């Protein structure tokens, strides 16, 4: 029997979609009853699924009945009240509605002609975001200069594509100065600079681009200064290396520290080095005027990236990249050419892959249905939650706050208090007990040799009650 061209009949889809929407609503309503991290071991799903795909299609009812048994059994619930690991992932019903339309429209918007709506919506939404965050005019499509914005999948992609653009720029510059050089002569001398607190994706980008990555000491405070960068550049130039790219971080994953972008930016301007700012987490806070001081010097950056899917209620994936970057990765083929390519944006040139989803729909839905005021309230609530949790920690003399609480991250550790053990050992044991207990989910980190616990607030289901419960568990395990 032939199956319908769309897999199932329209009425079956309508009924299934209604059931699925009801399931998602119930999931979010009752997520407080779910354990943040599941009680499963690696390989658990092999025992739950057949070894081969079914020959004949099964009913929706059969598939639906397996969601709890198979999918949810091993799910880490990122929006559960007991989830305080990493940084929060955004979730909203407007974003989910946009995802339905995105999937239903089956758009692959690699060029303007492939989907004019997809391209132009993204251009306008990136301008909306840039203006909402009060970013420099050079990062706005309708602003001054050649810059603009593009939506990538993750901040890792943004770092890689900007590094590739910087690499291309330096290779062209050096070959024009000395035609006897080969591309590989130049490539072998390039250096990337970043903090030893920066995200692992910076090091990975260096590996993929085949460029040496030099990690700069961020010190006890987790901050790279202009002085530290200048000393590294001077040393490398003496060794005939080519400073190529600096990745500064606003809101490090480990401790939410901020590199001195103004000092770093001044040096990059003088040395003609591409400055990329990774503000994957903290960038969203710029929507609130009172937090914009963390981005002092941003006007000196060549590119700036933040993730609306972390803290702006836009469901994953949506990583906003603003840059002077323009067509740095052009690869044209006859089947991709079109009459308007000289006057329109083809976002395929601004990213690694060719195909791309209609991600800007999520931004449009959220900005229209939540509004700037609603997003500002969401950010401020997350910061207030962190300040509340900080106040709980400071009341217990056994614990100390390791880094200043500036946004939605609290870094804490247990003191020795006379115990004949190293503090790191004590806190590693505390973390192990918390993970084994499973009532809350945290991840630890280390900066400058100090091991500590991280509590990230700001998720859609975070609350004072959830933070009280989190603190009760930590104190009990201590």
Order of alpha helices (4+ residues) and beta strands (2+ residues): alpha-alpha-alpha-alpha-beta-alpha-alpha-beta-alpha-beta-alpha-beta-alpha-beta-beta-alpha-beta-alpha-alpha-beta-beta-alpha-beta-beta-alpha
